[in-house]
Amino acid sequence: MERESIVIFPGSFDPFTRGHAAVVDEALRLFDKVVIGVGDNISKRGLLPIEQRVALIEECYAANPRVEVKTYSSLTGDFALECGAKAIVRGVRSCADFEYEQNMATMNRHLFPSLSTIILSTPVELSHISSSAVRELLAFGRDVKEFLPQNVDINKYLNR
């Protein structure tokens, strides 16, 4: 019997955007299961508490049993091994993103030789979307619906 292929997709996802969803969709074409790892960095105060980020992502994938959402506060490689993953998937929007991710992939390969890193390009039509841009737009009261997955209502997660 062949073992299920699992990949993790780590990030802060504050908030989870259409670009993130595109990376998950592509990863689902390559792997049996995607574990979205929401990093719990207590030194970072974000827009949404981690519990709300998890709830938002779970809402997006409620109908897809191949996607699981977990929090973690360890090294990403340790989290991947705990999940039974054989790879880490990362999305890039630009050359600057690629350079950063390539350096991280090299470090992860050094620390965790059994793990591969797969770098996926975000579709060009979504390359301008980032969580930080969405947070800034929200801070100025702008509607961000077009930047989030279709079934997400960010307002129910915000304390407004």
trRosetta pair geometry for C-beta under 8 A, 3 or more apart (Angstrom, degrees):
i j d omega theta_ij theta_ji phi_ij phi_ji
4 32 4.6 -118 -163 84 82 150
4 33 5.9 33 160 -2 120 118
4 84 7.8 52 77 123 98 130
5 30 7.9 -98 119 135 136 66
5 31 4.7 -128 115 -143 102 76
5 32 4.8 122 51 6 72 96
5 33 7.3 169 90 27 49 74
5 86 6.5 -62 -148 30 78 123
6 31 6.4 94 -127 179 14 127
6 32 6.8 -49 -68 64 55 91
6 33 4.7 -21 -109 72 79 105
6 34 7.8 164 -157 -88 62 22
6 35 6.3 28 -177 -11 108 108
6 83 6.0 -149 142 135 139 99
6 84 5.3 70 40 98 148 86
6 85 4.4 -104 110 -99 96 63
6 86 6.7 114 61 6 67 75
7 27 5.4 -132 80 -168 140 117
7 30 7.2 32 -19 94 149 107
7 31 4.3 -149 -3 -42 109 168
7 33 7.5 170 27 89 62 57
7 34 5.7 -21 71 -112 90 68
7 35 7.3 -170 93 27 40 75
7 85 5.6 92 -124 -150 22 113
7 86 7.3 -53 -84 57 65 66
7 87 4.6 -27 -116 78 93 96
7 88 7.0 149 -167 -108 82 14
7 89 4.9 50 159 -21 130 109
7 118 7.0 -40 -139 31 139 128
8 34 7.6 122 -119 -166 23 59
8 35 4.7 -35 -108 73 74 98
8 36 7.7 143 -163 -100 65 15
8 37 5.0 22 -175 -17 115 121
8 76 7.4 -179 103 -174 138 89
8 79 6.4 132 -152 116 169 101
8 80 4.8 -129 13 -104 136 81
8 83 5.6 114 -70 54 115 156
8 85 4.7 -78 -20 -62 92 168
8 87 7.7 -172 26 97 65 51
8 88 5.5 -26 67 -114 91 67
8 89 7.2 -175 84 22 39 77
9 20 7.7 126 151 -166 132 88
9 23 6.3 141 -142 122 136 116
9 24 6.1 -107 10 -89 171 78
9 27 6.1 -125 -62 -24 123 169
9 34 5.7 12 -7 -174 115 107
9 35 7.2 172 22 83 70 46
9 36 5.1 -27 68 -110 102 64
9 37 6.7 172 76 20 43 77
9 88 7.8 134 -93 -168 33 60
9 89 5.0 -31 -91 69 83 101
9 90 7.7 159 -140 -83 69 37
9 91 7.9 33 -153 -20 110 98
10 37 4.1 -25 -101 72 75 115
10 39 6.0 63 -177 -49 98 104
10 72 7.5 -61 -122 52 109 127
10 76 4.9 -92 -15 -130 172 116
10 79 6.9 103 -90 82 126 144
10 80 8.0 -78 -40 -61 121 93
10 88 6.6 -25 6 -152 108 108
10 90 7.8 -26 51 -90 81 83
11 20 6.9 -134 63 -119 159 121
11 36 7.8 -45 36 -168 94 85
11 37 7.4 118 18 80 51 72
11 38 7.2 -31 77 -116 60 49
11 39 6.5 -120 125 3 14 106
12 38 7.2 60 -151 -161 28 69
12 39 5.4 -56 -83 56 62 103
12 41 6.8 -45 -103 15 111 118
12 44 7.1 -62 -125 106 142 152
12 46 6.5 174 167 -84 123 150
12 53 7.7 -82 161 -145 57 164
12 131 7.0 -163 84 88 100 169
13 16 4.4 9 -170 -76 107 78
13 20 6.1 85 -116 -125 95 164
13 36 7.2 46 -51 172 157 117
13 38 5.6 -76 39 -115 122 91
13 53 5.3 125 98 -174 99 120
13 56 8.0 -175 144 79 113 118
13 57 6.3 12 156 -62 153 129
13 131 6.9 -171 -149 -89 23 144
14 46 4.0 -63 -164 -176 156 144
14 47 5.3 149 170 34 96 94
14 48 5.7 -164 -140 39 83 89
14 53 5.9 -54 -90 -96 70 133
14 131 5.3 85 72 177 56 139
14 135 7.0 22 127 -68 87 125
15 47 6.4 -67 -41 78 84 136
15 48 6.0 70 -87 -1 86 134
15 53 6.8 -161 -126 -117 61 84
15 56 6.3 -65 -156 126 105 167
15 131 6.0 173 44 -136 40 95
15 134 6.0 -90 42 111 96 143
15 135 7.5 151 0 -67 80 80
15 148 6.7 -12 111 -108 129 113
15 152 7.8 150 157 164 133 148
15 154 6.1 -83 -62 -118 175 116
15 157 7.6 120 -108 84 129 150
16 20 5.0 -106 -160 72 73 150
16 21 7.1 87 159 -50 100 85
16 53 6.8 127 -28 -163 97 82
16 56 5.7 174 25 115 117 115
16 57 5.0 129 -48 -83 161 90
16 60 6.7 -108 113 -19 145 151
16 131 7.8 -3 -72 -96 17 110
16 148 7.3 78 92 -143 67 86
16 149 6.9 -14 119 -6 103 113
16 152 7.3 -165 79 -97 100 160
17 20 5.0 110 53 5 66 97
17 21 7.2 -122 107 -1 42 89
17 126 7.8 148 134 -174 110 113
17 129 5.0 176 167 148 142 119
17 130 7.2 -144 -10 -154 165 11
17 131 6.0 -140 -27 -73 118 67
17 134 6.1 -164 -89 -33 115 147
17 147 5.6 -43 -145 156 103 86
17 148 6.1 -90 -129 -101 51 51
17 149 7.7 147 169 -30 22 72
18 21 5.4 -52 -147 38 38 115
18 22 6.4 45 151 -26 67 100
18 126 5.5 -132 107 -129 104 127
18 129 5.9 22 54 101 94 171
18 147 6.0 -132 6 -177 107 39
18 148 6.4 162 -39 -163 82 6
18 149 5.9 152 -91 -73 63 51
19 22 5.7 -49 -150 29 32 114
19 23 6.9 32 151 -17 62 100
19 91 6.4 150 155 141 94 150
19 93 6.7 -17 -153 -79 146 115
19 122 4.6 -4 -152 -140 100 138
19 123 8.0 -148 -120 40 69 76
19 126 4.5 166 -87 150 80 120
19 127 7.5 109 -111 -94 124 27
19 129 4.7 -178 -28 83 116 110
19 130 7.3 -17 31 -86 154 41
20 23 5.8 -55 -157 33 35 111
20 24 6.6 35 148 -17 67 104
20 91 6.9 -159 -109 21 47 154
20 131 8.0 43 -38 -58 124 103
21 24 5.5 -51 -149 36 37 113
21 25 6.3 41 151 -23 67 103
21 60 6.6 -125 -102 -176 114 143
21 149 4.7 121 -61 -86 152 109
22 25 5.6 -49 -147 33 33 115
22 26 6.5 30 155 -15 64 104
22 91 7.4 104 83 -128 90 142
22 122 5.8 94 82 -145 134 74
22 123 5.4 -115 -162 3 154 102
22 126 5.7 167 -10 44 152 163
23 26 5.9 -56 -149 38 32 108
23 27 6.2 33 152 -20 65 108
23 89 6.5 158 169 137 105 117
23 90 7.9 -54 -156 160 143 19
23 91 3.7 -87 -84 -68 140 126
23 120 5.4 142 -133 79 84 130
23 122 6.6 -47 -57 -92 94 79
24 27 5.6 -56 -145 38 31 112
24 28 6.4 36 154 -24 65 104
24 34 5.6 147 -148 125 82 164
24 36 6.8 -20 -100 -77 123 114
24 61 7.6 -101 161 -78 152 130
24 67 6.6 36 -173 -114 126 130
25 28 5.8 -54 -153 30 29 113
25 29 7.2 33 147 -22 60 98
26 29 5.7 -48 -161 23 40 114
26 30 7.0 21 149 -7 66 109
26 120 5.2 150 98 -160 146 151
27 30 5.8 -69 -154 44 38 105
27 31 5.7 -19 167 27 78 113
27 34 4.8 92 112 -96 126 128
27 89 4.7 -114 -100 -9 125 177
27 118 7.7 136 -110 88 90 133
27 120 7.0 -116 -59 -23 81 156
28 31 6.8 -72 -115 61 27 74
28 34 5.8 -72 -71 -18 76 125
28 64 7.8 -53 -113 -175 148 139
28 66 6.0 96 -132 114 107 136
28 67 7.3 -46 -84 -64 119 98
30 118 7.3 -166 118 165 163 169
31 34 6.2 116 80 -67 124 73
31 87 7.3 -143 -80 53 135 120
31 89 8.0 -126 -5 -40 138 133
32 66 6.6 -131 159 -141 52 109
33 66 5.2 -141 -109 -165 59 70
33 67 7.5 174 -161 -80 66 29
33 68 6.8 14 -179 3 110 105
34 66 6.6 55 18 137 79 85
34 67 5.2 -12 68 -111 96 75
34 68 7.5 178 92 29 50 65
34 89 7.4 -44 -131 29 105 139
35 67 7.9 156 -92 -160 29 50
35 68 4.9 -21 -113 71 74 99
35 69 7.6 158 -165 -93 59 21
35 70 5.9 -8 -176 16 107 113
35 83 4.8 -124 35 -158 168 149
35 85 6.5 -113 31 -65 122 122
36 57 5.6 -134 102 169 154 147
36 61 7.8 157 -2 5 135 153
36 67 6.6 23 -14 -172 107 97
36 68 7.2 -172 23 89 72 45
36 69 4.8 -20 66 -108 105 73
36 70 7.4 153 78 26 54 61
37 70 5.8 -21 -110 74 64 87
37 71 7.5 99 -165 -139 61 19
37 72 5.1 -18 -165 14 109 123
37 76 7.1 137 98 -134 154 82
37 79 5.4 89 -135 146 150 144
37 80 7.9 -79 -37 -69 153 65
37 83 7.6 -109 -71 -42 115 148
38 50 6.0 142 133 -157 124 92
38 53 5.4 150 -148 111 142 121
38 54 5.5 -124 18 -76 158 82
38 57 7.0 -169 -62 11 123 150
38 69 6.5 30 -17 -175 112 94
38 70 7.1 -170 23 94 80 36
38 71 4.9 -44 73 -103 95 68
38 72 7.4 140 67 19 47 69
39 71 7.7 125 -116 -158 7 68
39 72 6.3 -40 -108 71 53 80
39 73 7.3 109 -165 -98 62 46
39 76 7.7 -42 -89 -83 116 92
40 50 5.2 9 -106 -101 89 160
40 71 5.1 52 -42 178 115 112
40 72 6.6 -172 11 82 94 27
40 73 4.3 -50 69 -76 106 96
41 44 4.2 34 102 18 114 114
41 73 7.6 161 -74 -128 39 81
42 73 7.5 24 -22 -133 97 129
46 49 7.8 161 66 -82 95 24
46 53 7.8 22 95 -55 146 132
46 135 7.8 -105 -170 -103 79 142
47 135 4.9 -143 -57 -118 132 106
47 138 6.8 67 -139 73 139 150
47 158 7.8 -42 168 -103 99 93
48 52 4.2 -119 -177 88 110 119
48 53 5.0 138 101 -57 123 81
48 56 7.1 1 165 -12 169 138
48 157 5.6 -4 -118 152 127 122
48 158 7.7 -83 -88 -84 91 62
49 52 5.1 88 60 9 76 103
49 53 7.3 -141 98 -7 38 88
50 53 5.5 -52 -147 34 38 113
50 54 6.3 39 155 -20 68 103
50 71 5.7 65 166 -116 129 134
51 54 5.8 -52 -151 35 31 112
51 55 6.4 32 151 -19 64 107
52 55 5.4 -50 -143 37 36 113
52 56 6.2 41 155 -24 66 103
52 157 4.6 125 -179 -157 122 107
53 56 5.8 -52 -149 33 30 113
53 57 6.5 23 155 -12 64 107
54 57 6.0 -61 -150 40 30 105
54 58 6.1 30 154 -19 67 110
54 69 5.3 149 -152 137 79 127
54 71 6.2 -60 -73 -53 131 99
55 58 5.7 -55 -142 39 29 112
55 59 6.3 37 154 -26 63 103
55 157 7.2 169 81 -105 115 113
56 59 5.7 -53 -155 29 28 115
56 60 6.9 32 148 -22 61 102
56 152 6.1 49 -166 -136 97 116
56 154 7.6 28 -126 -108 134 64
56 157 5.7 -12 -70 -70 115 154
57 60 5.5 -48 -156 28 38 116
57 61 6.6 -2 159 11 69 108
57 69 4.8 139 101 -106 120 145
58 61 6.4 -78 -145 55 30 85
58 62 6.3 65 154 -74 68 77
58 69 5.1 -112 -68 29 82 142
59 62 5.9 -11 -145 -34 30 113
59 151 6.7 -149 141 117 96 108
59 152 6.7 119 95 -102 123 75
60 149 4.8 55 -123 81 120 163
60 151 6.3 152 -114 66 56 106
60 152 6.2 -13 -77 -63 97 106
61 64 4.5 -69 -165 49 84 111
61 67 3.9 -75 -176 85 150 139
61 69 7.2 146 51 -36 129 108
64 67 4.7 40 104 16 115 108
70 79 7.9 173 101 -168 123 111
70 83 7.2 -173 36 -92 152 118
72 76 7.7 112 102 -108 140 50
72 79 4.1 35 -160 -110 165 135
72 82 7.9 157 -115 55 128 140
74 78 4.4 -82 138 82 129 128
74 79 5.3 160 68 -53 103 86
74 82 7.8 93 52 -11 148 139
75 78 4.4 89 63 5 90 105
75 79 7.0 -158 92 -6 46 85
75 111 7.4 -96 165 138 149 152
76 79 5.5 -55 -150 37 34 114
76 80 6.3 39 151 -24 67 103
76 88 6.3 60 148 -119 119 144
76 108 6.9 -50 84 -105 111 124
77 80 5.5 -49 -147 31 33 114
77 81 6.6 31 155 -16 64 103
77 88 7.5 -70 -91 -47 60 136
77 108 5.2 170 -70 -145 115 90
77 111 5.5 175 23 103 168 115
77 112 3.7 -168 -161 -30 132 147
77 115 5.8 -153 -135 17 91 157
78 81 5.9 -55 -151 37 32 109
78 82 6.4 36 151 -21 65 106
78 112 7.9 -145 -52 -80 46 132
79 82 5.6 -54 -149 35 32 114
79 83 6.4 25 154 -14 65 109
80 83 5.9 -64 -153 40 29 108
80 85 4.2 -85 -168 64 81 123
80 87 7.6 -126 -159 94 133 14
80 88 5.6 -75 -87 -70 144 94
80 112 7.1 96 64 162 127 163
80 115 5.5 66 110 -115 149 139
81 84 7.7 44 -177 -72 33 23
81 85 7.2 -86 -67 48 24 78
81 112 6.9 -140 -47 -141 115 128
81 114 7.6 78 -99 75 104 122
81 115 7.3 -93 -61 -60 83 119
85 88 7.1 85 132 -68 140 57
85 115 7.2 41 108 -122 94 104
86 114 7.3 -88 -140 150 70 86
86 115 6.8 180 -180 -120 37 57
86 116 6.7 20 142 21 77 96
87 115 6.3 142 -107 -166 32 74
87 116 4.4 -28 -109 69 94 88
87 117 6.8 155 -164 -95 81 21
87 118 5.4 31 172 -9 133 107
88 105 7.8 -165 74 -109 118 79
88 108 6.5 -59 23 168 147 165
88 115 6.1 42 -13 170 97 122
88 116 7.4 -163 27 94 67 45
88 117 4.9 -22 67 -111 99 74
88 118 7.2 177 84 24 46 69
89 117 7.7 153 -93 -163 24 57
89 118 4.8 -25 -107 70 73 100
89 119 7.9 160 -159 -88 56 23
89 120 6.1 11 -172 -4 103 116
90 101 4.7 172 120 -143 147 128
90 104 7.4 118 -76 81 164 132
90 105 7.4 -123 17 -65 141 103
90 117 6.3 3 3 -174 113 104
90 118 7.3 164 24 83 67 49
90 119 5.3 -24 71 -110 96 69
90 120 7.2 168 82 25 42 73
91 97 7.9 -31 118 163 57 142
91 119 7.8 139 -107 -162 15 60
91 120 5.4 -35 -104 75 65 90
91 121 7.5 84 -158 -153 69 10
91 122 5.2 66 178 -60 112 92
92 97 3.9 161 -147 113 83 118
92 98 4.7 68 -164 -71 158 69
92 101 5.6 -109 -74 7 114 148
92 119 5.7 18 -11 -177 120 105
92 120 7.3 165 19 80 76 39
92 121 5.8 -44 69 -107 87 55
92 122 6.7 -143 84 -5 34 87
93 97 5.2 97 39 -9 66 155
93 121 7.9 114 -100 -159 27 65
93 122 4.8 -12 -92 34 73 132
93 126 7.8 -107 -116 111 105 74
93 127 4.4 142 -161 -153 92 75
93 128 7.7 159 -174 -54 134 19
93 129 7.9 -158 -110 57 144 58
93 130 7.0 -103 6 -74 163 96
94 97 4.8 107 52 5 70 99
94 98 7.1 -125 103 -5 42 88
94 127 6.9 114 -58 -176 76 112
95 98 5.4 -52 -149 34 35 116
95 99 6.5 37 154 -22 67 101
96 99 5.9 -50 -149 31 32 110
96 100 6.6 30 153 -14 63 106
97 100 5.9 -61 -154 39 31 111
97 101 6.0 23 155 -14 69 112
98 101 5.8 -61 -142 42 29 107
98 102 6.0 33 158 -25 66 107
98 119 6.7 88 -129 172 77 148
99 102 5.8 -51 -144 32 27 113
99 103 6.7 28 155 -17 60 104
100 103 6.0 -60 -158 35 29 110
100 104 6.6 25 149 -15 65 108
101 104 5.5 -53 -146 39 36 112
101 105 6.1 41 153 -24 68 105
101 117 7.5 -178 168 158 92 134
101 119 5.3 120 127 -112 138 122
102 105 5.6 -51 -145 35 31 114
102 106 6.5 34 153 -21 63 103
102 119 7.3 -24 -72 -56 68 157
103 106 5.7 -52 -150 33 31 112
103 107 6.6 29 153 -15 64 105
104 107 5.7 -56 -150 39 33 110
104 108 6.2 32 153 -18 67 107
104 117 7.3 152 105 -128 86 162
105 108 5.7 -54 -144 39 30 110
105 109 6.2 34 154 -23 64 105
105 117 3.6 -135 -125 62 102 154
105 119 6.9 -71 -56 -48 146 111
106 109 5.7 -52 -147 33 29 112
106 110 6.6 31 152 -20 61 105
107 110 5.6 -55 -153 34 33 113
107 111 6.3 17 156 -6 68 110
108 111 5.9 -62 -141 47 32 101
108 112 5.5 -32 179 41 72 106
108 115 6.0 -71 155 91 108 124
108 117 5.8 101 70 -52 137 123
109 112 7.1 -71 -112 67 17 64
109 113 6.4 51 -179 -110 59 50
109 115 7.3 -133 -97 79 51 79
109 116 7.8 30 -97 -118 96 41
109 117 7.0 -92 -52 0 94 107
110 113 7.6 0 -149 -69 12 77
112 115 4.3 15 123 18 117 118
122 126 5.1 -108 162 89 109 105
122 127 5.3 147 91 -91 112 66
122 129 7.9 -141 167 55 149 93
123 126 4.9 67 68 18 87 104
123 127 7.3 -129 98 -41 41 81
124 127 5.3 -27 -148 -13 39 123
126 129 5.2 -48 -174 24 74 120
128 133 7.4 -36 153 42 71 177
129 133 6.6 -136 -150 64 40 131
129 134 7.1 37 -166 -49 84 104
129 147 4.9 168 -133 -148 119 98
130 133 4.5 95 57 5 84 102
130 134 7.0 -150 93 -4 45 85
131 134 5.6 -56 -150 38 34 112
131 135 6.3 37 152 -22 68 103
132 135 5.6 -49 -147 34 33 113
132 136 6.4 34 153 -19 64 104
133 136 5.7 -54 -149 36 32 112
133 137 6.4 33 153 -19 65 105
133 147 7.6 -141 99 -146 105 158
134 137 5.8 -53 -147 37 32 111
134 138 6.4 34 153 -19 64 106
134 144 5.0 90 -149 -157 88 145
134 147 5.2 -166 -95 112 109 144
134 148 7.3 99 -136 -62 143 90
135 138 5.7 -57 -151 37 30 113
135 139 6.4 36 151 -26 65 104
136 139 5.5 -50 -150 29 34 115
136 140 6.8 15 156 -3 64 106
137 140 6.1 -69 -155 46 32 99
137 142 4.1 -76 -178 64 89 125
137 144 5.2 128 97 -81 130 106
137 147 7.7 121 43 12 154 152
138 141 7.5 50 -175 -70 34 17
138 142 6.9 -91 -72 55 28 74
138 144 5.8 -40 -64 -21 86 138
138 154 7.2 -103 -101 134 131 145
138 158 7.3 -159 -170 -97 131 147
143 146 7.7 70 123 0 94 89
144 147 4.9 -54 -178 41 84 115
144 148 6.1 73 125 -21 92 106
144 154 6.3 2 70 19 114 154
145 148 6.2 -73 -148 39 32 103
145 154 7.7 -143 -85 10 58 106
148 152 4.4 -103 150 75 122 127
148 154 6.0 -164 -60 -44 166 111
149 152 4.8 86 65 -10 83 116
153 156 5.0 60 101 -1 105 107
153 157 8.0 151 101 -5 63 86
154 157 5.7 -67 -165 41 50 107
154 158 6.2 42 145 -24 80 110
155 158 5.6 -58 -140 35 38 109
155 160 6.7 -67 -152 40 82 128
